[in-house]
Amino acid sequence: MSRNNSRTLDTLREVLGVARKNKVDVLTVSGDLFESEEDAEALRPELRTKLFSGNEFQIIVIPGNHDREAYRKNLDFGSDLRILTKLPLDAVKQEKANIVGVPFLEKSSEELVASLREAKEKELVNILLLHCTLDISYALADFGEEKEREYFPIDSYTLSGLGFDYVLAGHFHADFVKKDLGGGSLFVYPGSPTSLSWKHLGKRKVALLDTEKGDVKEIPINSFYYDKLKVQTRPGFETKTLQEIREWVEGHAGEPCEVRIAVTGHGEMSESEFSELLKKNAGSAQIEENRYSNVEDVLRHPIYHDFKQLLQIRKDLAENKDDIDYRAIEVLSQLKAARKIL
């Protein structure tokens, strides 16, 4: 079994544990339960005998773009798992909820939209499971490498018009996103429950939906994740920056994660001393970038001295003073390197 498959199993155990702790009625996955058909094949025996059988709740899944081929055969993933594969849509009615799922499609259609409008149950809470790209311009800015493929593009206005109380969506893996669609409809992207690449940063979460209270909570889970700290130091703040790095690394101790640090900035401390202290304070974290530079000669330059006096006088620049000072040091450093000032 590959490391990624081991992480998948660990993540599923964590998610199932959260579901049990919160006494859920249903656990839903809006596509991409597996990264590929091969992963599904490798994991199925473990899922069937240990994870997806014997739970006190049903697990409802729709195929996504990564795992749509995994469900084409009549395979046994476990007695608790219900896979919604019927096209154009499939539905499961619970005591208080009507869960409608759309198996993975490349794009929507007028016929599908009409069918979804008819699929609701008046006396139940209506929940729609989709594997989609919501509001393309909004999505492209925020959701990592999946932006390269805009599967099932759909806009907020169309989703709101369907009349579902909740739209629980998959496809983008990076962040947890809640969006009020209007008309009493809430859209939720929980993000991937485990980091799949360095584009998926930070502790992962799942969505806990309480249909009686009409509440969706973000629940952090103890699954594998990547994280990165980007810090920028400036003269006189080198020690404080190093302390910030040490505290950030210590805050990840014992977590199932890999962390990286990227440092930029200027200071009076020598570059060799800063680099040595950076390694010491970074501990087990990978130093992805160290662009710290010593600018002691710039700080003593008459031009910089005059600039600092002017900056102190200009009260209108007070809010951006640090940024302006940083940029000035940067420019003067470049000019000295090019021997345009002595």
C-alpha positions in Angstrom: 0.0 0.0 0.0 1.4 3.4 -0.9 2.0 6.2 1.6 -1.0 8.1 0.0 -3.3 5.2 0.5 -2.2 4.9 4.1 -3.0 8.6 4.6 -6.4 8.0 3.0 -7.2 5.3 5.5 -6.0 7.4 8.4 -8.1 10.3 7.2 -11.2 8.1 6.8 -10.7 6.7 10.3 -10.5 10.3 11.6 -13.6 11.4 9.7 -15.6 8.4 10.8 -14.5 9.1 14.4 -15.7 12.7 14.1 -19.0 11.4 12.7 -19.5 8.9 15.6 -18.6 11.5 18.2 -21.2 13.9 16.8 -23.8 11.2 16.4 -24.5 12.0 12.8 -27.3 10.3 10.9 -25.5 10.5 7.5 -22.0 11.0 6.4 -21.7 12.4 2.8 -18.9 12.6 0.4 -19.4 14.9 -2.7 -17.0 13.1 -5.0 -13.3 12.0 -5.1 -13.5 9.6 -2.1 -10.5 8.1 -4.0 -7.8 9.7 -6.0 -8.1 7.0 -8.8 -9.7 3.7 -9.7 -6.4 2.0 -8.7 -6.6 3.5 -5.2 -10.2 2.3 -4.9 -9.1 -1.2 -5.8 -6.3 -1.2 -3.3 -8.4 0.2 -0.4 -11.7 -1.7 -1.0 -10.9 -4.8 1.2 -10.0 -2.6 4.2 -13.0 -0.4 3.7 -15.4 -3.3 3.2 -14.4 -5.2 6.3 -13.4 -2.5 8.8 -14.3 1.1 7.9 -17.5 1.1 5.9 -19.3 -1.6 7.8 -20.8 -1.6 11.3 -21.2 2.1 11.7 -24.4 3.6 13.2 -24.9 5.9 10.2 -25.1 5.6 6.5 -22.3 6.9 4.2 -23.6 8.4 1.0 -21.1 9.1 -1.9 -21.3 10.5 -5.4 -18.6 9.9 -8.0 -16.1 12.7 -8.7 -13.8 13.3 -11.6 -11.0 11.4 -10.0 -12.9 8.2 -9.0 -15.9 8.0 -11.4 -14.4 4.8 -13.0 -14.2 3.1 -9.6 -18.0 2.5 -9.3 -18.8 1.2 -12.8 -18.8 -2.4 -11.6 -21.0 -3.8 -8.9 -18.3 -3.9 -6.2 -18.7 -4.2 -2.5 -17.2 -1.3 -0.5 -19.1 -2.1 2.7 -22.6 -2.4 4.0 -22.8 1.2 5.2 -21.8 2.7 1.8 -24.5 3.9 -0.6 -23.1 5.2 -3.9 -25.4 7.4 -6.0 -24.6 6.5 -9.6 -28.0 6.7 -11.2 -28.1 9.3 -14.0 -29.1 12.1 -14.3 -29.6 12.1 -10.5 -30.1 9.7 -7.6 -31.8 10.3 -4.2 -31.9 8.8 -0.8 -34.8 9.7 1.6 -34.1 9.8 5.3 -36.5 10.4 8.1 -36.0 14.2 8.0 -33.9 14.8 4.9 -34.0 14.2 1.2 -30.5 13.8 -0.2 -30.2 14.2 -3.9 -26.9 13.4 -5.6 -25.7 14.1 -9.2 -23.0 11.6 -10.2 -20.0 13.3 -11.9 -20.8 15.1 -15.1 -18.6 17.3 -17.3 -21.4 19.9 -17.5 -24.9 20.7 -16.6 -28.0 20.8 -18.9 -31.4 22.3 -18.9 -32.9 18.9 -18.5 -30.8 18.2 -15.4 -31.8 21.6 -13.9 -35.4 20.8 -14.5 -35.1 17.4 -12.9 -33.4 18.8 -9.9 -36.2 21.3 -9.4 -38.6 18.4 -9.4 -36.5 16.2 -7.1 -37.2 18.1 -3.9 -39.5 16.9 -1.1 -41.7 19.6 0.5 -41.9 18.1 3.9 -38.1 17.3 4.2 -34.9 19.2 4.4 -33.5 19.0 0.8 -29.7 18.5 0.4 -27.9 18.4 -2.9 -24.6 16.7 -3.4 -22.6 18.1 -6.4 -19.1 17.8 -7.8 -18.9 21.2 -9.5 -17.1 24.5 -10.2 -19.1 27.3 -8.6 -18.9 30.8 -10.1 -15.8 30.3 -12.3 -14.3 33.8 -11.8 -14.6 33.4 -8.0 -13.3 29.8 -8.1 -10.2 30.4 -10.3 -8.7 32.7 -7.7 -8.9 30.5 -4.7 -8.8 26.8 -5.3 -5.4 25.4 -6.2 -4.6 23.1 -9.1 -8.2 22.0 -9.7 -8.8 25.4 -11.4 -7.2 24.0 -14.5 -10.3 21.9 -15.2 -13.7 23.5 -14.7 -15.9 20.5 -14.4 -19.6 21.0 -14.1 -19.5 24.9 -14.1 -22.6 26.4 -12.4 -23.4 29.8 -11.0 -24.9 30.8 -7.6 -28.0 32.2 -9.3 -28.9 28.9 -10.9 -28.2 26.9 -7.7 -30.3 29.2 -5.6 -33.2 28.8 -8.1 -33.2 25.0 -7.5 -34.6 25.6 -4.1 -32.4 23.2 -2.1 -31.7 24.1 1.5 -28.1 23.0 1.3 -25.6 22.3 -1.5 -22.7 20.2 -0.3 -20.1 20.3 -3.0 -16.8 18.7 -3.9 -14.1 19.2 -6.5 -11.9 22.0 -5.1 -9.6 20.7 -2.4 -7.9 23.7 -1.0 -10.1 25.6 1.5 -13.3 25.4 3.5 -15.9 27.8 1.9 -19.4 28.6 2.9 -21.4 30.8 0.6 -25.0 32.1 1.0 -26.7 31.6 -2.3 -29.7 33.6 -1.4 -33.3 32.3 -1.2 -32.5 30.3 1.9 -29.9 28.1 0.2 -26.3 27.6 1.6 -23.4 26.3 -0.4 -20.5 24.5 1.3 -17.1 23.4 0.0 -15.4 21.6 2.9 -12.1 21.1 1.0 -10.1 17.9 1.0 -9.9 16.2 4.4 -6.2 15.6 3.8 -3.7 17.8 2.0 -3.0 16.3 -1.4 -0.3 18.9 -2.4 1.4 22.0 -1.2 -1.5 24.0 -2.7 -3.7 22.6 0.1 -2.3 24.4 3.2 -3.4 24.3 6.8 -5.3 22.0 9.1 -8.0 20.2 7.3 -11.7 20.4 8.2 -15.1 18.7 7.6 -18.5 20.3 7.6 -21.0 19.3 10.3 -24.5 20.1 9.2 -27.3 20.3 11.8 -30.5 20.4 9.8 -32.7 21.1 12.9 -30.7 24.2 13.9 -29.9 25.2 10.3 -26.3 25.4 11.2 -23.0 24.4 9.4 -19.9 24.1 11.6 -16.3 23.8 10.5 -14.8 20.9 12.4 -10.9 20.6 12.4 -9.7 17.1 12.0 -6.4 15.4 12.9 -5.5 14.3 9.4 -2.3 14.9 7.4 -1.7 18.4 6.1 0.9 20.7 4.6 1.6 24.1 6.1 3.9 27.0 5.2 5.1 30.1 7.0 6.1 33.2 5.0 7.8 35.8 7.1 9.4 39.1 6.3 11.9 40.7 8.7 13.3 44.2 8.9 16.2 45.9 10.7 15.9 45.5 14.4 13.3 42.8 14.2 15.6 39.8 13.3 15.3 38.2 16.8 11.6 38.7 16.9 11.2 37.1 13.5 13.3 34.1 14.6 11.2 33.8 17.7 8.0 33.8 15.6 9.4 31.0 13.5 10.3 28.9 16.5 6.9 29.4 18.1 5.2 28.5 14.8 7.2 25.3 14.4 6.5 24.3 18.0 2.8 24.9 17.4 2.9 22.1 14.8 4.8 19.6 17.0 3.1 16.3 17.2 0.8 17.1 14.3 0.6 14.8 11.2 2.0 17.4 8.9 4.9 18.6 6.9 5.9 22.3 7.2 8.1 24.7 5.3 9.4 28.2 6.0 10.1 31.0 3.6 12.0 34.1 4.8 12.6 37.4 3.1 13.8 40.8 4.4 16.7 42.9 5.6 18.5 43.4 8.8 21.7 44.4 10.6 22.5 40.8 11.7 25.2 39.2 9.6 23.8 36.8 7.0 25.8 33.8 8.2 24.6 34.4 11.8 21.0 34.8 10.7 21.2 31.6 8.6 22.6 29.6 11.5 19.9 30.9 13.9 17.2 30.2 11.3 18.2 26.6 11.0 18.3 26.2 14.8 14.8 27.8 15.2 13.3 26.0 12.2 14.0 22.7 13.8 12.5 19.9 11.7 10.8 22.3 9.3 12.1 22.6 5.8 13.6 26.0 4.9 12.2 26.5 1.5 13.6 30.0 1.0 16.0 32.2 2.8 16.3 35.6 1.2 17.5 37.5 4.2 20.2 40.1 3.4 22.4 42.2 5.6 21.9 46.0 4.8 24.1 47.6 7.4 25.8 49.7 4.9 22.5 51.0 3.5 21.2 51.9 6.9 24.3 54.1 7.5 24.0 55.7 4.1 23.3 59.5 4.0 20.5 59.0 1.5 18.7 56.6 3.8 19.3 58.9 6.7 17.6 61.8 4.9 14.8 59.5 3.7 14.0 58.3 7.3 13.8 61.9 8.5 11.4 62.8 5.7 9.3 59.6 6.4 8.9 60.6 10.1 7.6 64.1 9.0 5.1 62.7 6.6 2.1 61.9 8.9 0.0 61.0 5.9 2.2 58.0 5.3 2.0 56.7 8.8 -0.1 53.7 8.0 2.2 52.5 5.3 5.5 53.6 6.9 6.9 50.1 7.4 6.2 49.0 3.8 7.6 52.2 2.4 10.7 51.8 4.6 11.2 48.2 3.5 10.9 49.2 -0.2 13.4 52.0 0.2 16.0 49.7 1.7 15.4 47.3 -1.1 15.9 49.9 -3.8 19.0 51.4 -2.1 20.4 47.9 -1.8 19.9 47.3 -5.5 21.5 50.7 -6.4 24.6 49.9 -4.3 24.9 46.5 -5.8 24.8 48.1 -9.3 27.3 50.7 -8.0 25.0 53.5 -8.9 25.5 54.9 -5.4 28.6 54.6 -3.2 
